[in-house]
Structure formats: C-alpha cells, structure tokens
Amino acid sequence: MAVVALIATQVNNIAFFLQPRNENMMVYGINALYANPITASFTNDILLYALAGCIFMAVEARKLGIRHVWVYILLSFLVAVSVMFPLFLIARQYKISQQHE
C-alpha cells in the first residue's frame, strides 16, 4: 500500500513542481487545493485525516515505545500521509509482535 501511495502521490507532486507559473508556488498550490467546493472538501478531508493519523501515531508510539515517531509525522506532510501511515502501522505491528514473544 505504501509503495503504491508513494508512486501515486509523487508522480503528481513532480508534475506540479515542473509546471511553469507566474505566481509563488505556495500560493498557487493553496489556490489549487481550494479551487472549487469538491477539491476543498477533499483537501479538508485529507488534512483532518492526516491530523488524526499523526495524533494516533504519537499516542501509539509513546504507548508502545516506538522511537523516532517524529520522522513518520514529518514525512507525512513532506512525502504523503498515505505513505507514512501504512509504514507506521507496520512498525507498530512489529513492535507489538516483539512484545508477545
């Protein structure tokens, strides 16, 4: 899942960065995310999911003793939450299985 998400997100991210534009990239990107009601809804949905996912990762990491959770959280916003959340779940499951041995 994480590999598919990485490919699916980064192909579009690269295409976005390669587009010529006359305005600031950050302003252009935010305007694109809120270009119409459906993109605004999707943007808000993903942002709120990412927030909930990051809170879950922080709480679970503390509870289970998973180190460097900040890397998962940071990369969720720099790469994609759809990549980092499955990777965190793998690390979580590995830590749980270690505790039951």
Buried (B, 14 or more C-beta within 10 A) or exposed (E): EBEEBBEEBEEEEEEEEEEEEEEEEEEBBEEEBEEEEEEEEEBEEBEEEBEEBBEBBBEBBEEBEBEEBEEBBEBBEEBBBBBBBBBBBEBBEEBEEEEEE
